[in-house]
Amino acid sequence: MTARDVALKALTACQQQGAWSDGFLKKTLKTAGLDSRDAALATRLCFGVLQNRLLLDDYLGRLSTVKLDKMEPAVCNALRLGAYQVLFLDRIPHHAAVSEAVEQARKHARNPRSAGLVNGVLRALVRQKDRLEPPENPAILYSHPQWLADLFTRRLGGEEAAALMKANNGEPPTCAQVNTTRATAHQVAQSLQAEGVEVTPHPWLPHCLLLSRTGSVEELTAFREGLFYIQDAAARLAVLAADPKPGMKVLDACAAPGGKSFAAAIAMEGRGTITACDIHPHKIALIQAGARRLGLEGCISAQVGNAKECQEDYLDNFDLVLADVPCSGLGIIRKKPDIRYKDPKPLAGLPKVQQAILDNVCRYVRPGGVLLYATCTLAEGENEEAVRGFLDRHKDFTSEGFPLPGAFAGADEGMVTCWPHRHDTDGFFFAKLRRNP
Protein backbone atom coordinates (compact mmCIF):
# COMPACT_ATOMS: atom_id res chain seq x y z
CA MET A 1 0.00 0.00 0.00
CA THR A 2 1.02 3.59 -0.60
CA ALA A 3 0.83 6.31 2.05
CA ARG A 4 -2.43 7.53 0.51
CA ASP A 5 -3.87 4.00 0.55
CA VAL A 6 -3.13 3.69 4.27
CA ALA A 7 -4.72 7.08 4.96
CA LEU A 8 -7.82 6.18 2.92
CA LYS A 9 -8.17 2.84 4.71
CA ALA A 10 -7.91 4.54 8.12
CA LEU A 11 -10.39 7.29 7.27
CA THR A 12 -12.91 4.78 5.94
CA ALA A 13 -12.51 2.57 9.03
CA CYS A 14 -13.12 5.61 11.27
CA GLN A 15 -16.27 6.49 9.33
CA GLN A 16 -17.75 3.02 8.91
CA GLN A 17 -16.51 1.07 11.94
CA GLY A 18 -15.98 3.80 14.54
CA ALA A 19 -12.25 2.94 14.67
CA TRP A 20 -9.81 5.28 16.41
CA SER A 21 -7.46 6.76 13.83
CA ASP A 22 -4.27 6.59 15.90
CA GLY A 23 -4.68 2.93 16.88
CA PHE A 24 -5.82 1.88 13.39
CA LEU A 25 -2.93 3.73 11.76
CA LYS A 26 -0.38 2.21 14.10
CA LYS A 27 -1.62 -1.30 13.32
CA THR A 28 -1.91 -0.73 9.56
CA LEU A 29 1.49 0.93 9.22
CA LYS A 30 3.12 -2.12 10.82
CA THR A 31 1.82 -4.35 8.02
CA ALA A 32 2.09 -1.86 5.13
CA GLY A 33 5.89 -1.91 4.96
CA LEU A 34 6.23 1.84 4.38
CA ASP A 35 9.47 3.66 5.10
CA SER A 36 9.48 6.33 7.79
CA ARG A 37 8.86 9.16 5.32
CA ASP A 38 5.78 7.53 3.78
CA ALA A 39 4.51 6.48 7.21
CA ALA A 40 4.73 10.12 8.32
CA LEU A 41 2.86 11.21 5.17
CA ALA A 42 0.09 8.66 5.76
CA THR A 43 -0.34 9.94 9.32
CA ARG A 44 -0.30 13.59 8.21
CA LEU A 45 -2.91 12.93 5.52
CA CYS A 46 -5.23 11.01 7.84
CA PHE A 47 -4.97 13.48 10.72
CA GLY A 48 -5.15 16.46 8.36
CA VAL A 49 -8.42 15.29 6.85
CA LEU A 50 -9.90 14.58 10.30
CA GLN A 51 -8.79 17.99 11.60
CA ASN A 52 -10.41 19.77 8.64
CA ARG A 53 -13.21 17.43 7.61
CA LEU A 54 -16.14 19.83 8.00
CA LEU A 55 -14.25 22.58 6.18
CA LEU A 56 -13.27 20.21 3.36
CA ASP A 57 -16.87 19.02 3.09
CA ASP A 58 -18.07 22.63 2.93
CA TYR A 59 -15.78 23.41 -0.02
CA LEU A 60 -16.42 20.12 -1.79
CA GLY A 61 -20.16 20.50 -1.31
CA ARG A 62 -20.06 23.75 -3.25
CA LEU A 63 -18.41 22.04 -6.22
CA SER A 64 -20.01 18.60 -6.40
CA THR A 65 -23.33 17.81 -8.04
CA VAL A 66 -23.60 14.73 -5.79
CA LYS A 67 -23.98 15.25 -2.04
CA LEU A 68 -21.12 13.83 -0.04
CA ASP A 69 -23.41 11.79 2.23
CA LYS A 70 -24.75 10.03 -0.89
CA MET A 71 -21.28 8.88 -1.97
CA GLU A 72 -19.61 5.60 -1.09
CA PRO A 73 -17.36 6.17 1.96
CA ALA A 74 -14.17 5.33 0.04
CA VAL A 75 -15.08 7.80 -2.71
CA CYS A 76 -15.96 10.54 -0.24
CA ASN A 77 -12.70 10.05 1.65
CA ALA A 78 -10.65 9.94 -1.57
CA LEU A 79 -12.17 13.34 -2.39
CA ARG A 80 -11.32 14.66 1.07
CA LEU A 81 -7.74 13.39 0.78
CA GLY A 82 -7.31 15.07 -2.58
CA ALA A 83 -8.86 18.31 -1.35
CA TYR A 84 -6.69 18.36 1.78
CA GLN A 85 -3.54 18.04 -0.32
CA VAL A 86 -4.66 20.77 -2.71
CA LEU A 87 -5.66 23.21 0.02
CA PHE A 88 -3.13 22.54 2.80
CA LEU A 89 0.03 20.83 1.50
CA ASP A 90 2.37 23.01 -0.57
CA ARG A 91 4.92 20.31 -1.42
CA ILE A 92 2.52 17.99 -3.27
CA PRO A 93 1.76 19.07 -6.85
CA HIS A 94 -1.95 19.53 -7.50
CA HIS A 95 -1.91 17.17 -10.49
CA ALA A 96 -0.43 14.40 -8.31
CA ALA A 97 -3.05 14.88 -5.60
CA VAL A 98 -5.86 14.78 -8.17
CA SER A 99 -4.57 11.76 -10.12
CA GLU A 100 -3.98 9.73 -6.94
CA ALA A 101 -7.50 10.47 -5.68
CA VAL A 102 -8.97 9.48 -9.06
CA GLU A 103 -7.01 6.23 -8.99
CA GLN A 104 -8.26 5.48 -5.46
CA ALA A 105 -11.85 6.04 -6.56
CA ARG A 106 -11.27 3.78 -9.55
CA LYS A 107 -9.88 1.00 -7.31
CA HIS A 108 -12.35 1.15 -4.44
CA ALA A 109 -15.69 2.38 -5.85
CA ARG A 110 -18.46 0.09 -6.98
CA ASN A 111 -19.88 2.84 -9.22
CA PRO A 112 -17.70 3.15 -12.37
CA ARG A 113 -18.63 6.85 -12.66
CA SER A 114 -17.02 7.71 -9.31
CA ALA A 115 -13.55 8.24 -10.73
CA GLY A 116 -14.91 10.82 -13.19
CA LEU A 117 -16.78 12.59 -10.39
CA VAL A 118 -13.64 12.80 -8.25
CA ASN A 119 -11.63 14.07 -11.20
CA GLY A 120 -14.16 16.79 -12.04
CA VAL A 121 -14.66 18.03 -8.48
CA LEU A 122 -10.94 18.19 -7.63
CA ARG A 123 -10.03 19.89 -10.91
CA ALA A 124 -12.69 22.50 -10.16
CA LEU A 125 -11.20 22.92 -6.69
CA VAL A 126 -7.74 23.51 -8.15
CA ARG A 127 -9.12 26.19 -10.48
CA GLN A 128 -11.22 27.95 -7.85
CA LYS A 129 -9.27 27.44 -4.61
CA ASP A 130 -7.96 31.00 -4.44
CA ARG A 131 -11.49 32.39 -4.91
CA LEU A 132 -13.31 30.20 -2.37
CA GLU A 133 -14.65 32.24 0.53
CA PRO A 134 -14.01 30.58 3.90
CA PRO A 135 -17.14 29.85 5.96
CA GLU A 136 -18.07 32.47 8.56
CA ASN A 137 -19.09 29.92 11.18
CA PRO A 138 -15.98 29.04 13.28
CA ALA A 139 -17.41 25.57 13.92
CA ILE A 140 -17.13 24.80 10.18
CA LEU A 141 -13.95 26.80 9.65
CA TYR A 142 -12.15 24.79 12.35
CA SER A 143 -14.17 21.59 11.83
CA HIS A 144 -15.80 21.13 15.23
CA PRO A 145 -19.37 19.83 15.44
CA GLN A 146 -21.74 22.61 16.41
CA TRP A 147 -22.56 21.10 19.82
CA LEU A 148 -18.86 21.14 20.71
CA ALA A 149 -18.31 24.67 19.39
CA ASP A 150 -21.31 25.79 21.47
CA LEU A 151 -19.86 24.10 24.59
CA PHE A 152 -16.58 25.97 24.18
CA THR A 153 -18.36 29.26 23.39
CA ARG A 154 -20.48 29.07 26.55
CA ARG A 155 -17.29 28.59 28.55
CA LEU A 156 -14.96 31.05 26.82
CA GLY A 157 -16.94 33.41 24.62
CA GLY A 158 -16.89 33.37 20.82
CA GLU A 159 -13.43 34.83 20.16
CA GLU A 160 -11.52 32.63 22.58
CA ALA A 161 -13.55 29.55 21.64
CA ALA A 162 -12.43 30.10 18.04
CA ALA A 163 -8.80 30.34 19.23
CA LEU A 164 -9.20 27.05 21.10
CA MET A 165 -10.70 25.28 18.07
CA LYS A 166 -7.89 26.61 15.89
CA ALA A 167 -5.32 25.33 18.40
CA ASN A 168 -7.05 21.92 18.40
CA ASN A 169 -6.06 21.63 14.74
CA GLY A 170 -2.39 22.28 15.48
CA GLU A 171 0.36 19.78 16.13
CA PRO A 172 1.01 19.08 19.83
CA PRO A 173 4.59 19.36 21.08
CA THR A 174 6.51 16.20 21.95
CA CYS A 175 7.35 16.61 25.64
CA ALA A 176 10.16 14.52 27.11
CA GLN A 177 10.05 14.37 30.91
CA VAL A 178 13.55 13.81 32.25
CA ASN A 179 14.11 10.93 34.65
CA THR A 180 16.13 12.90 37.18
CA THR A 181 16.92 9.73 39.15
CA ARG A 182 19.25 8.83 36.25
CA ALA A 183 20.28 12.02 34.44
CA THR A 184 20.00 15.80 34.26
CA ALA A 185 18.08 17.64 31.57
CA HIS A 186 21.39 18.83 30.13
CA GLN A 187 22.73 15.27 29.84
CA VAL A 188 19.55 14.05 28.17
CA ALA A 189 19.58 16.99 25.74
CA GLN A 190 23.19 16.24 24.78
CA SER A 191 22.40 12.58 24.10
CA LEU A 192 19.38 13.48 21.97
CA GLN A 193 21.20 16.17 20.01
CA ALA A 194 24.00 13.72 19.22
CA GLU A 195 21.40 11.62 17.36
CA GLY A 196 20.03 14.57 15.38
CA VAL A 197 17.04 15.44 17.57
CA GLU A 198 16.16 19.13 17.93
CA VAL A 199 15.81 19.92 21.65
CA THR A 200 14.42 23.00 23.39
CA PRO A 201 13.96 23.40 27.15
CA HIS A 202 10.30 23.78 28.08
CA PRO A 203 9.52 27.46 28.72
CA TRP A 204 8.01 26.97 32.20
CA LEU A 205 8.17 23.32 33.27
CA PRO A 206 11.45 22.17 34.89
CA HIS A 207 13.11 18.94 33.70
CA CYS A 208 11.02 18.92 30.52
CA LEU A 209 12.39 19.06 26.96
CA LEU A 210 10.49 19.81 23.75
CA LEU A 211 11.58 17.53 20.92
CA SER A 212 11.32 17.63 17.14
CA ARG A 213 12.86 15.56 14.33
CA THR A 214 12.88 12.57 16.65
CA GLY A 215 12.22 9.75 14.20
CA SER A 216 11.15 6.74 16.24
CA VAL A 217 11.42 7.85 19.87
CA GLU A 218 11.72 4.23 21.07
CA GLU A 219 14.95 3.79 19.12
CA LEU A 220 16.75 6.75 20.69
CA THR A 221 19.58 5.83 23.03
CA ALA A 222 18.37 8.07 25.85
CA PHE A 223 14.90 6.50 25.68
CA ARG A 224 16.23 2.94 25.71
CA GLU A 225 18.44 3.82 28.69
CA GLY A 226 15.41 5.11 30.60
CA LEU A 227 16.57 8.73 30.77
CA PHE A 228 13.16 10.15 29.83
CA TYR A 229 9.56 9.27 29.08
CA ILE A 230 6.93 11.03 26.98
CA GLN A 231 4.21 12.90 28.86
CA ASP A 232 2.34 16.13 28.21
CA ALA A 233 3.36 19.08 30.36
CA ALA A 234 -0.14 19.38 31.85
CA ALA A 235 -0.12 15.84 33.22
CA ARG A 236 3.31 16.37 34.78
CA LEU A 237 2.03 19.65 36.23
CA ALA A 238 -0.83 17.81 37.94
CA VAL A 239 1.65 15.53 39.73
CA LEU A 240 3.66 18.59 40.80
CA ALA A 241 0.48 20.00 42.34
CA ALA A 242 -0.06 16.75 44.27
CA ASP A 243 3.48 17.18 45.68
CA PRO A 244 4.60 13.57 46.25
CA LYS A 245 7.55 13.31 48.67
CA PRO A 246 10.21 10.61 49.24
CA GLY A 247 8.94 7.85 51.51
CA MET A 248 5.25 8.40 50.72
CA LYS A 249 2.74 5.65 50.09
CA VAL A 250 0.89 6.50 46.85
CA LEU A 251 -2.01 4.96 44.92
CA ASP A 252 -2.50 5.71 41.22
CA ALA A 253 -6.07 4.48 40.90
CA CYS A 254 -6.47 4.73 37.09
CA ALA A 255 -2.83 4.45 36.13
CA ALA A 256 -2.42 3.29 32.51
CA PRO A 257 -0.24 4.00 30.61
CA GLY A 258 1.69 4.95 33.76
CA GLY A 259 2.90 8.52 33.20
CA LYS A 260 1.68 9.89 36.52
CA SER A 261 3.11 6.93 38.42
CA PHE A 262 6.45 7.56 36.73
CA ALA A 263 6.29 11.29 37.52
CA ALA A 264 5.44 10.60 41.17
CA ALA A 265 8.21 8.01 41.52
CA ILE A 266 10.77 10.45 40.08
CA ALA A 267 9.58 13.23 42.40
CA MET A 268 9.93 10.74 45.28
CA GLU A 269 13.51 9.97 44.14
CA GLY A 270 12.53 6.31 43.88
CA ARG A 271 11.93 6.11 47.63
CA GLY A 272 8.50 5.06 48.83
CA THR A 273 5.81 2.90 47.25
CA ILE A 274 3.42 3.52 44.37
CA THR A 275 0.58 1.09 43.70
CA ALA A 276 -0.45 1.59 40.06
CA CYS A 277 -3.87 0.08 39.29
CA ASP A 278 -5.86 -0.20 36.09
CA ILE A 279 -9.04 -2.05 35.19
CA HIS A 280 -7.57 -3.44 31.94
CA PRO A 281 -5.23 -6.41 32.50
CA HIS A 282 -3.32 -5.94 29.24
CA LYS A 283 -2.27 -2.45 30.31
CA ILE A 284 -0.54 -3.67 33.46
CA ALA A 285 2.33 -5.06 31.36
CA LEU A 286 2.77 -1.60 29.76
CA ILE A 287 3.15 0.05 33.17
CA GLN A 288 5.57 -2.63 34.33
CA ALA A 289 7.69 -2.33 31.19
CA GLY A 290 7.85 1.45 31.53
CA ALA A 291 8.85 1.22 35.19
CA ARG A 292 11.62 -1.28 34.35
CA ARG A 293 12.98 0.87 31.55
CA LEU A 294 13.11 3.90 33.85
CA GLY A 295 14.64 1.92 36.72
CA LEU A 296 11.62 2.58 38.93
CA GLU A 297 10.36 -0.99 39.32
CA GLY A 298 11.48 -1.07 42.95
CA CYS A 299 9.10 1.79 43.70
CA ILE A 300 6.14 1.00 41.41
CA SER A 301 3.92 -2.06 41.77
CA ALA A 302 1.32 -2.48 38.99
CA GLN A 303 -1.82 -4.56 39.42
CA VAL A 304 -5.35 -4.95 38.09
CA GLY A 305 -7.93 -3.00 40.05
CA ASN A 306 -11.36 -1.44 39.56
CA ALA A 307 -11.39 2.08 40.97
CA LYS A 308 -15.16 1.87 41.56
CA GLU A 309 -14.91 -1.22 43.79
CA CYS A 310 -13.77 -0.96 47.39
CA GLN A 311 -10.61 -2.78 48.40
CA GLU A 312 -10.71 -3.14 52.16
CA ASP A 313 -6.97 -3.19 52.75
CA TYR A 314 -6.65 0.19 50.98
CA LEU A 315 -8.91 2.06 53.43
CA ASP A 316 -7.14 5.01 55.16
CA ASN A 317 -3.87 3.62 53.84
CA PHE A 318 -2.33 6.12 51.39
CA ASP A 319 -0.64 9.49 51.77
CA LEU A 320 -1.62 10.40 48.22
CA VAL A 321 -4.25 9.02 45.85
CA LEU A 322 -4.16 10.01 42.16
CA ALA A 323 -7.49 9.68 40.33
CA ASP A 324 -7.10 10.50 36.62
CA VAL A 325 -10.58 9.30 35.80
CA PRO A 326 -12.20 8.15 32.52
CA CYS A 327 -13.56 11.21 30.72
CA SER A 328 -14.79 12.55 27.38
CA GLY A 329 -11.24 13.39 26.24
CA LEU A 330 -12.25 16.79 24.85
CA GLY A 331 -8.89 18.21 25.91
CA ILE A 332 -6.79 15.92 23.69
CA ILE A 333 -8.37 16.65 20.30
CA ARG A 334 -4.93 17.74 19.03
CA LYS A 335 -3.69 14.18 19.57
CA LYS A 336 -6.90 12.35 18.70
CA PRO A 337 -8.69 14.53 16.13
CA ASP A 338 -11.55 12.07 15.65
CA ILE A 339 -12.74 12.54 19.26
CA ARG A 340 -14.71 15.56 18.06
CA TYR A 341 -16.88 13.42 15.78
CA LYS A 342 -17.92 10.82 18.35
CA ASP A 343 -21.55 10.67 19.45
CA PRO A 344 -21.95 13.12 22.39
CA LYS A 345 -24.90 11.25 23.94
CA PRO A 346 -22.84 8.69 25.91
CA LEU A 347 -20.85 11.55 27.47
CA ALA A 348 -23.84 12.42 29.65
CA GLY A 349 -23.20 9.29 31.74
CA LEU A 350 -19.54 10.05 32.50
CA PRO A 351 -20.09 12.26 35.58
CA LYS A 352 -21.76 9.29 37.34
CA VAL A 353 -18.73 7.12 36.63
CA GLN A 354 -16.39 9.84 37.86
CA GLN A 355 -18.50 10.36 40.99
CA ALA A 356 -18.44 6.63 41.76
CA ILE A 357 -14.66 6.52 41.45
CA LEU A 358 -14.15 9.60 43.62
CA ASP A 359 -16.57 8.38 46.28
CA ASN A 360 -14.68 5.11 46.47
CA VAL A 361 -11.01 6.10 46.26
CA CYS A 362 -11.38 9.03 48.67
CA ARG A 363 -11.72 6.40 51.41
CA TYR A 364 -8.20 5.21 50.66
CA VAL A 365 -6.70 8.57 51.67
CA ARG A 366 -5.37 8.59 55.22
CA PRO A 367 -6.46 11.51 57.47
CA GLY A 368 -4.30 14.48 56.49
CA GLY A 369 -3.51 12.95 53.07
CA VAL A 370 -4.25 14.22 49.56
CA LEU A 371 -6.61 13.17 46.76
CA LEU A 372 -5.72 14.52 43.32
CA TYR A 373 -8.58 14.49 40.81
CA ALA A 374 -7.69 14.87 37.12
CA THR A 375 -9.26 14.63 33.66
CA CYS A 376 -8.17 15.34 30.09
CA THR A 377 -11.41 17.12 29.22
CA LEU A 378 -12.61 20.73 29.16
CA ALA A 379 -16.24 20.04 30.10
CA GLU A 380 -17.23 21.76 33.36
CA GLY A 381 -19.64 18.98 34.25
CA GLU A 382 -16.72 16.55 34.44
CA ASN A 383 -14.35 19.02 36.10
CA GLU A 384 -15.32 21.90 38.40
CA GLU A 385 -18.87 20.67 38.91
CA ALA A 386 -17.61 17.16 39.74
CA VAL A 387 -15.24 18.57 42.38
CA ARG A 388 -17.85 20.85 43.91
CA GLY A 389 -20.29 17.95 44.09
CA PHE A 390 -17.65 15.79 45.76
CA LEU A 391 -16.88 18.45 48.37
CA ASP A 392 -20.61 18.79 49.12
CA ARG A 393 -20.83 15.05 49.75
CA HIS A 394 -17.57 14.71 51.68
CA LYS A 395 -17.22 17.37 54.35
CA ASP A 396 -13.97 15.80 55.57
CA PHE A 397 -12.21 17.05 52.40
CA THR A 398 -11.30 20.62 51.45
CA SER A 399 -9.70 22.03 48.32
CA GLU A 400 -6.10 23.18 48.76
CA GLY A 401 -4.08 25.65 46.73
CA PHE A 402 -0.64 24.84 45.36
CA PRO A 403 2.32 26.64 43.77
CA LEU A 404 3.01 26.00 40.08
CA PRO A 405 5.67 27.11 37.63
CA GLY A 406 4.07 29.58 35.23
CA ALA A 407 0.80 31.49 35.59
CA PHE A 408 -2.27 29.31 36.03
CA ALA A 409 -5.62 30.69 37.12
CA GLY A 410 -7.19 28.77 39.99
CA ALA A 411 -3.99 27.38 41.52
CA ASP A 412 -4.53 29.37 44.73
CA GLU A 413 -8.00 27.83 45.08
CA GLY A 414 -6.81 24.31 44.25
CA MET A 415 -8.39 23.84 40.79
CA VAL A 416 -6.58 24.45 37.48
CA THR A 417 -7.53 24.05 33.84
CA CYS A 418 -4.77 23.91 31.21
CA TRP A 419 -5.79 25.10 27.75
CA PRO A 420 -4.18 24.23 24.39
CA HIS A 421 -4.50 27.81 23.07
CA ARG A 422 -3.25 29.46 26.29
CA HIS A 423 -0.57 27.09 27.54
CA ASP A 424 0.27 24.89 24.52
CA THR A 425 -0.61 21.80 26.54
CA ASP A 426 -3.35 19.21 26.40
CA GLY A 427 -6.66 20.45 27.69
CA PHE A 428 -6.40 19.17 31.23
CA PHE A 429 -8.03 19.73 34.61
CA PHE A 430 -6.82 18.86 38.10
CA ALA A 431 -7.86 19.61 41.66
CA LYS A 432 -6.06 19.00 44.94
CA LEU A 433 -8.27 17.85 47.82
CA ARG A 434 -6.92 17.47 51.36
CA ARG A 435 -8.57 15.12 53.83
CA ASN A 436 -8.93 16.77 57.21
CA PRO A 437 -6.53 15.39 59.87
N, C-alpha and C positions, 0 to 999 in steps of 0.2 A: 504493500500500500504506500501511496505517497502521503506527504504531510496533509494535503487537502482531503484525501480520502479518510484519514484518521479523524480530522476535524469534522467532516460530514457525518461519519459514523457516530461520533460522540454527540453531536448536536441532535441527530435523529433519535438516539437512545434517550437523551434528556427529554425530548418532546413526547415520544411515544411510550416510554417505559418508566418515566420518572427517575431515571438514573441521575446520580450526582456526577457532574462533569469532571471534577478532579480525580475521583476514584476510577471512573470509566477510562479516562485518558491514561492514567498511570498503568492500568491493566492492559489497555490496547497497545500502548507504546512499547511495552515489554515484548509483545509478540510481533510487532510490525517490522522490527529490524531497522528502524531509521537511525541515522547518525544523530549526533547531538544537535546539529544545526537544524535539521528537518524536524526533530522532536520539538525543539523550541518554537519553530514556525507553526506546527500543528497546535500546540498549546496556545500560542498567541492568536491564531485564527479562531479557535473555539471560544476562548475567553472574550476575544474582541467582539464576536457576534453576540454572545450572551450579554455583554456589558451595554451593547447598543441596539439590541433587538427591536425595541419599540420604535426607535428612530429610523432604523433601516426599513422596517415595515411601513412606516409613514411615507418615506421617499418612494419605496417600491410600489406602494399602493397608488401613488399618483401616476405611475407610468405603466402599470399593468392593466390589461383589459380583463384579466382573471383575478378574482380576489384571492389573497394569499391563503385564507382558511379553506379555500376550495381546492388547493393544490395538494398533490401528494407530499408528505413530509420531506422526503429526500429532495424533491424539486424545489420546495420552498426554502430549504436550508442551503441548497446549492446557490440559489439566488442571493440569499443573505451573505454567504461566503464571498461571492463575487462582488456584491455591493460594498461589503466591508473593505475589501482590498482596494477597490476603486476610490472610496471616500476617505480611508484612514491610513493606508500604507503607501508611502511615497516610493519605496524601492521596488515595488512589483509593477511592471508595465501593465497598462490597462488591457492591452490585447491578450496578455497571458492570463490575467484574471478572468476575462470573459471566456476565452477558449477553454480553460480548465473547467469552469462552471458548466459550460455547454456539454463538455464531455461527460461530466458527472451526471447531468440530467439524462444524457443518452444511455449511460450505463445502468442507472438505477430506476428510471421511470417506466411505468407500465404503458403510459400514453406516449406514442411515438411523436406527438406534436410538442412534447414538453421541451425538447432541446431547442426547437425554434422559438418557443416562448421565452426561454431563458436568454437566448441570444438577442432577441429583439429588445427585451426590457433592459438588459445590461448595456447594450449599445446606446440606447436612449439615455441611460443614466450617465454614461461617459460624455455624451454630447451636452447634456443639460446640467451637469453637476455644479458648475460655477454659478448657475442661475437659480438653483433651488433655494427657496426661502426656508430657513429652519423653523420648526414649529414653535409657537409662542408658549405653549404649555411646558413648564420645566419637567413635568412627569414624563412627557414623550421625548423631550430633548435629551434627558439623561436616562431614559429607559427604566423608569421605576413605575410599577403599577400604581394607579391613582390612589388606591387605599393606603399604600405605603407613603406616597408623596404627601397625602393628607395627614398621616400620622406625624411625619417629620415637621410639617408646616404648623400643626397645632402646638408642637413642642418648641419650635425655634423661630417661627415667623417665616414668611415666604422667601426672603432674600437669603437667610442663612440655611434654610432647608435646601434651596437650590445649590448652595456651596457644598453642603453635605453630599447631595446626590452626585454632583460633579466629582467630588473626592472619591466616592464609591466606585467610580469608573477608572480610577488611577491604579497604579501598580504599587502594592505595599512594599515597604522596605524589608530587606532581609536582615533581621536583628540577631546577632550572635551574642549570647550571654556568656561571659567569661567564667570558667570554673576556677575561682580564685583559690581553691584548695590545691590547685596544681600549677597555676601560672598567673602572671600578671597580664593586664590588657595589652601592655606594650609587647610582651613576649609573644602573645597570640597574634597580634597584628604583624609582627615581623615574620612569623611562620607563614601566615596567609599571603603576605606580600611577596614572599620568596616563590610562591606558586602562582603568581600572576593575579591574585585577587585584589580588587580595589577596596581599601579599608578606610573608613572615616569614624572617628569617635562619635558616639551618640551625643547630641547637643545638650541633653540634660540628665540622662540616666547613667550613673557610674557603672563601670565594668561592662559596658555594652558597646558593641561595634556594629556599624552599618556596612554591609557587604554588597558588592556588585561584581559581575564577571566571575562568578564562583565556579561555573561548570557544575558538576555533581558534588554537592557539599559533602556527601558521605565518603568521597574518595580523597578529601583533603587530609593531609597529615595531622593537622591540629585537631580535626574532628575525630579521626581514628584514635588519637592519643587521649581523647577525652578532655581536651582543653576548653571546649565550649559546647553549647547546645543551642538550638534555634528556638527562640521564644519571643513573641511580641513584647514591646516595651511596656504596654499596659498591664499584661499579666505579671510581669516581673515587679511592676510598681505595686500591684495589689499585695504581693508577698512582703514587700518592703513595709507597707502599711500595717500588716499583721505583726511585724517585728519579731520573728523567731530568734531565739537566743541559744547559744551553746548549752547543751544539757537538757533542753526541753523535751517533752513528750508531745508529739504532734500527730494528728489524724488528718489525712487528706481524703475526704469522704467520697469524692467523685474524681478520682485522680487521673485517669487516662487522658492524654498520653504520658503524663508524668512531669510536665514542666514545672508546676508549682511545688511538687515534692523535691525536684532537683534544686529549685531556687531556695527553698527552705533549708535543705541540707547544706547547701553552700554557705548560706547566712549563718548557720549553726556550726560552721567549720568542721562538719562531719561528726560532731559530738552531740549525742542525744539519739532519740529514736523517732522515726517517721513511719507510720502505718499508712500505706497507700492502697486504698480500696477502689474497686470498680465493679460494676454489675456484670460486665462482659468478660467472661473467662479468657477469651483470646487476647484481650488487651493487657492482661497481667504480664505476659511474656515481654511485651513492648516496654513496660515500665522497668522490669527486671533487667532487660538488655541495656536500656539507657543508664540505669544506675551502675551496672558493671562497667560500662564504657567510661563513665565519669569517675569511677573509683569511689562511689558512694554506697555500694551495696551493704557495707557494714552498718550504715545508718538507716537505710530505707528497706522496709519489708513490704512487699506487694502481695495482696490477697484479694480474692473475690468477696464482695460485700454489697448488699443492697442498702443504700443510704436511707430508705424509707422504713426499714425493718430494724427494730431495736435489738442491739446486742448487749446483753446484760453486763458482760465484763468490761464494757466500754464506759458505763455510767460513771460520771464525775471523775474521769480518769485521764483527761488530756489537758495540757496547758494551753494548747491552741488547736482549734478545729477549722480546717479550710473546707468550705462548701461552695465549689464552683459548679452550680447546678445546671441540669439540662434546661435549655432556653430556646427561643426562636432564632437565635443566631443573626439578628438583624444588624449587629455591629461588625460582622466579618464578611460583608458583601464584596469587599475588595478581593478577598481570597476565594470566596465561593460565590461567583456572580449569579448563579442560578437560584440562590436562596430567595431572591426577590420575586421569582415567578411561582413559588410554591403556594399551594392553597392556604389562605390565611385562617380558614375556619378552625383547623385543629389547634391553632395557637391559643385559642380562648381557654383551653384546658390546662395550659402550662402553669399558671399561677397556683393551681391546686397541687400539682406535683411539687412545685418549689416549696409551697407551704408545708406539705407533708415531710419533705426532707429536712427543712429547718426545724420543725417541731420535734423531729426525732433526734437529729444530731446535736441540738443545743443541750440535750441531757448529758452528752459526753464531755462537756466542758466542765472542768473542776471549778468550784467557787473561786472567783478572782481571775479566771482564765478568759481567753478571747475566742470568739466565733467570728470568722471572716466569711461574709457572704459575697459571692461574685457571679456575674453573668457576662456573656459576650453579646448582649442585646442592648438596644436603645429604647425599648418600650417601658414606659413608666410603670405600667401594671406589673411588670416582672422585676422591677428595680426598686425605686423609692417607695411605691405603694406596698410592695411585698415586705420591705423592711419596717415600714410604719405599722403594718398589720401585725408583724411578728412582735414588735415592741409593745403593742396593745395587749397581745395575748400573754406575753412573758415579762411580767413586771420586775423579774430578777435580772433583766438585762438592760443596759443603757448603751446608747451610741457613744463612741469615743473618738475625738479628733486625733490626727496624726500628722507629723511633718513629712513633706515629700520634696524631692528635688523638682524644681520647676514650679510654675504657677497653676494650681488646680483648684477651681471653685469647689467648695464643699468639704475640703480636707479638715478644716477646723471643726466642722459639725460631724465628721465621721462618715460622710458619703460622697463619693467622687464618681463622675462620669467622664471617661476619656472619649474624645471625638476625633474621627479621621480627619476632618477639615480644620480642626483647631490644633491638634497635637500630633498629627501624622502617625497615629496609632490605630489599632483596632478600635471599634466602638466597644467600650468595656465599662462595666459598673462594678464597684465594690464598696462594701460598708463594714466597718469594724465595730463589733458589739462586745462589750465587756460584761461578764457575769459578775454580779455583786458578790463581794467576799462574804 
